[in-house]
Amino acid sequence: MVGVAQLVEPQTVTLVVEGSSPFTHPIFDLSKTSYMTNAQSTTFPIVTHEAASLCADIKNLIDSGVYQITSQSDSPLFLSFNDGVLSIHLNTEEKRLKLTIDFVGGKSQHRRQYGGGKNQPLPKACGLYKHPEWTILDATAGLGRDAFVLASLGAKVTLCEQHPALYALLVDAMNRAVKDFDVNEIIKRMQCLHQDSISYLKKMDVSEQSCPDVVYLDPMYPDRKKSAKIKKDMQVLQSLVGHSVEEIRLFETALKVAKQRVVVKRPKSAPVLGANSPSYTVSSVNTRYDVYVI
Ligand SMILES: C[S@@+](CC[C@H](N)C(=O)[O-])C[C@H]1O[C@@H](n2cnc3c(N)ncnc32)[C@H](O)[C@@H]1O
């Protein structure tokens, strides 16, 4: 299943669905209180009485069997759509978590207004200061926070997210944000793909100008903190995605395709990804960005 949400005019997002092979996603296994991969279960419940108001991207994926509309769900993992906002819910014996992406208010607004501009470690590592024209592929889009920071500083960013629930949250948030006067221009610089980045990168012709200048990677890294201390959004990400086993393959593929650099976000004390040392590193308090210049 491959989809692309692209802003074609200020207030709409369209989705092109290619192929129909079942994808794999983690499913919560109550009996083991852990997550397992189940390639057969590809349908995510969306609990809503407002299905008609869902955006076109999500409606298309409902037609393709990725999501299923329901009036209630006893699944520990489901999406809800109420008052025009899509949320993800994780309900376990220990915790009940609800998460929504908001590119307009809250932390996004604070970082947009007071974040420190192109001198922040992330844009610096991506070369935005000297090369505002570079295109960026965020190959591990997640909740879109890093992509939004880069787009808010003027970069054109393609977001690639393989998880159907996270993809749905991203396109829903983009659809709401594109209607907002303050962030409309930023959102128009963002394009969201429902894809495995490795396949997406492998399909690119490396001789083509259209290859991204920068490929940015932020693979999940096992968090050693007790879960109560991990922020809610990270708990949801960890629960949904787990630890990526394909990150080295993604990194090596990115190195073959990026025109200028590959940037890898790591916890400060984590080992480098892959066998080679980075060209250089940009550090912040808890995080480092390893930059591999091509
Ligand atoms: C740690 S999160 C990224 C968080 C993100 N940087 C942010 O600012 O919200 C990693 C994400 O990468 C996605 N991911 C991992 N491997 C991927 C792949 N091969 N293709 C697409 N998405 C991938 C996971 O599903 C997960 O959502």
The ligand as an SDF file (V2000), in Angstrom:
LIG
                    3D

 27 29  0  0  0  0  0  0  0  0999 V2000
   11.4310    8.1730   16.1290 C   0  0  0  0  0  0  0  0  0  0  0  0
   10.1370    8.2600   14.9690 S   0  0  0  0  0  0  0  0  0  0  0  0
   10.5120    9.7740   14.1410 C   0  0  0  0  0  0  0  0  0  0  0  0
   10.0310   10.9960   14.8620 C   0  0  0  0  0  0  0  0  0  0  0  0
   10.1070   12.2260   13.9940 C   0  0  0  0  0  0  0  0  0  0  0  0
   11.4690   12.6100   13.7060 N   0  0  0  0  0  0  0  0  0  0  0  0
    9.3450   13.3850   14.5830 C   0  0  0  0  0  0  0  0  0  0  0  0
    9.8860   14.5020   14.5760 O   0  0  0  0  0  0  0  0  0  0  0  0
    8.1910   13.2000   15.0170 O   0  0  0  0  0  0  0  0  0  0  0  0
   10.5560    7.0940   13.7190 C   0  0  0  0  0  0  0  0  0  0  0  0
    9.4590    6.9280   12.6770 C   0  0  0  0  0  0  0  0  0  0  0  0
   10.0460    6.3910   11.5060 O   0  0  0  0  0  0  0  0  0  0  0  0
    9.1260    5.5140   10.9080 C   0  0  0  0  0  0  0  0  0  0  0  0
    9.9070    4.6040   10.0610 N   0  0  0  0  0  0  0  0  0  0  0  0
   10.9060    3.7530   10.4340 C   0  0  0  0  0  0  0  0  0  0  0  0
   11.3980    3.0990    9.3720 N   0  0  0  0  0  0  0  0  0  0  0  0
   10.7030    3.5590    8.2910 C   0  0  0  0  0  0  0  0  0  0  0  0
   10.7600    3.2640    6.8940 C   0  0  0  0  0  0  0  0  0  0  0  0
   11.6040    2.3520    6.4060 N   0  0  0  0  0  0  0  0  0  0  0  0
    9.9070    3.9110    6.0750 N   0  0  0  0  0  0  0  0  0  0  0  0
    9.0430    4.8410    6.5610 C   0  0  0  0  0  0  0  0  0  0  0  0
    8.9330    5.1450    7.8700 N   0  0  0  0  0  0  0  0  0  0  0  0
    9.7590    4.5230    8.7290 C   0  0  0  0  0  0  0  0  0  0  0  0
    8.4680    4.8280   12.0810 C   0  0  0  0  0  0  0  0  0  0  0  0
    7.2030    4.2720   11.6980 O   0  0  0  0  0  0  0  0  0  0  0  0
    8.3470    5.9790   13.0700 C   0  0  0  0  0  0  0  0  0  0  0  0
    7.1150    6.6270   12.9270 O   0  0  0  0  0  0  0  0  0  0  0  0
  1  2  1  0
  2  3  1  0
  2 10  1  0
  3  4  1  0
  4  5  1  0
  5  6  1  0
  5  7  1  0
  7  8  2  0
  7  9  1  0
 10 11  1  0
 11 12  1  0
 11 26  1  0
 12 13  1  0
 13 14  1  0
 13 24  1  0
 14 15  1  0
 14 23  1  0
 15 16  2  0
 16 17  1  0
 17 18  1  0
 17 23  2  0
 18 19  1  0
 18 20  2  0
 20 21  1  0
 21 22  2  0
 22 23  1  0
 24 25  1  0
 24 26  1  0
 26 27  1  0
M  CHG  2   2   1   9  -1
M  END
$$$$
